[in-house]
Amino acid sequence: MAAETARYTNGQTGYEVFISDWLNLLTAQEEEELLTYMVPITEYGNVIFESQSLVWQTAKQYISDQYSRYWDESASVLLIDMENREINLYSSGKIKSIVTPSYANSITDNIYTYASDGDYFTCAAKAFEQEAILLQGGKIAQPMKYISCGLMALILALLINYFILRHAAKNARASSSELMRAAAVSMAVGAVARNVTKRVRHTHSGSHGGGGYHHSGGHSGGHSGGGFSGGSHKF
């Protein structure tokens, strides 16, 4: 069950911080330090850290049941499931409208290596730190998103190239324009590959481990309907 006593309450928004470290992944000192990363999120909603071993439920089912009172509010839950070796980040309300499932997956992509190394404090701290950056209008690293988009572009370019060459092969007297198109597509494939590599390298430059990010000013708003959504990553 979740902790019923808030570790911190924002006097202006009324949103609260809960830490339910049932598996003792954090020391008492680390819990106190983790609060400093969670408190900024209370400007936008309730924020919860929990460690648990889920045997009979998925993380999404557990969060839906355990934190149903937050469905129509704004909240964020970071759940480290040691039974399934999985990090889960789910949100509702205003937080969900900003920390979308795509961003939640990116955050868990950025932090899972810390959990793999047994550094659960840094894992959680980086998660809340990046979440706060998004809520404050900043940007975080999304290397896997860039890689996925790049691979899709490469596959599409290769398919186009294949069909152009196949058509040219059927025609013994392929026109110079067709051959030039095939060559142009081949050059485009190389350009896309170089661009993807450059973006991923830029994203990780200056970062530590899996959690590279940068901050920019401003605020984001918006509100979405009830229920949780988010992302997860094995470690």
Buried (B, 14 or more C-beta within 10 A) or exposed (E): EBBEEBBBEBEEEEBBBBBBBEBEBBEEEBBEEBBEBBBBBBBBBBBBBBBBEBEEBBBBEBBBEBBEEBBEBBBBBBBBBBEBEBBBBBBBBBBBBBBBBEBBBBBBBBBBBBBBEEBBBBBBBBBBBBBBBBBBBBEBBBBBBBBEBBEEBBEEBEEBBEEBBEEBEEEEEBEEEBEEBBEEBBEBBEEBBEEBEEBBEEBBEEBEBBBBBEEEEEEBEEEBEEEBBBBBBEB
